[in-house]
């Protein structure tokens, strides 16, 4: 029996069409962030207008980056995406540092966070599932601990299930992605429309639109002794707030990791980056308009546990809003993690093909997917679910537990921004180094749009390093841990590519 035309032994199946690619972009972006980070931003910037400005800046940055990445994706439609772009523009070391940070924290830490978020919202429907209901009580090691709560257990089960499903082949992973992305996009549109309609009728948020720019209410320090109450503090607040909004809009680049499985990638990846980013950013801006229409400003700033979407849903559906929103967020996080798990494994596969990761990770299984890459990613993401940070009072008594992955993600947001900036600089570098290479799509607005992104993102990065030192410098250290690992791996050639495999 002959092989299907798009599936050959040892090669990826080109199963992603344009719609599938857009669903991967949008589905990986929409997790739980849009439902919870707006109260944090509201406290950082202090006014409804500035809240929308933060999301508008995020939207413009994301869209500029996505439109710029399209050139690299069309020029090098290979599995691994951003890892490949950095390798080709600068050196294998820079590609490895990105891939290393992606595996160590960015992708796996996000998977862990989204999985536990799924567990938390499951607890709204099933009270047994809780971060305080322990199957294994916290075992403390200094300022850290390991535990297994029922919420953590549900998170681990989610990671295991989605990892297993994605080892079964692209067709199943794609189906899950398309179904859940369509469902959560529909739920978000419903929240937006109903929130705006109910808000206009009740007039609850009228003051948010009649007085959009006066800084007021609960203000959060964005630097030592610095708040949005003064003009410079507002500028810093807008920059610092990007850590929340950009993280909520991150993972749009994941489609580039799967380039080896996209039909007509030179056309479909740039289009999916553009359409997916525009769709999600549009929904995010409108979601914040719905919050502002439905809730008074102080209710947004002080939403319990920052669950502003649940508060909005409670206004729309009194008494049942929290349950409806919990179901919507469970759908959203399930679809988000499917996209992250599916795409992330392809980046490690590309690293292994270059001899920079475990040899087996550079192999495809009988279902034409990188099975070992999925398994190793799942194991590490699952491990990151378990460590906890210990919260103590002045007397040293334990008052509660945080999640280590939360700290790690805070640390690497700035590092991820560095890699985005470097990748877009790579467009300029490759135009000079390889002027004759075919570029089916060229970066929109080149050189102005890519340059604007580099400048704006660099300003935000500088503000973070100056005013949020506790959560930025550790991220740089995490990246730098990859330097000795890179040279050790090259020396041992532990991940030399297997024969017959192609990227």
Secondary structure, DSSP 8 states (H G I E B T S, - for coil): ----TT--TTS----B-HHHHHHHHHHHH-SSHHHHSHHHHHHHH-SHHHHHHHHHHHHHHHHHHHHHHHHHHHH---TTTHHHHHHHHT-HHHHHHHHHHIIIIIHHHHHHHHHHHHHHHHHHH-TT--TTSEEEEEEEETTEEEEEEHHHHHHHHHHHHHHHHHHT-HHHHHHHHHHHHHHHHHHHHHHHHHHHHHHHHH-TTHHHHHS-S---S----SBTTB-TTSHHHHHHHHHHHHHHHHHHT--TTHHHHTGGGBTTHHHHHHHHHHHHHHHHHHHHHHHHHHHHHHS-HHHHHT-GGG-HHHHHHHHHSTTTHHHHHHHHHHHHHHHHHHHHHHHHHHHHHHHHHTBSS-GGGG---TTSS-HHHHHHHHHHHHHHHHEEEEEE-TTS-EEEEEEHHHHHHHHHHHHHHHHHHHHHHHHHHHHHHTTTS--SS--TTTTHHHHHHHHHHHHHHHHHHHH-HHHHHHHHHHHHHHHHHHHHHHHHTTB---TT---
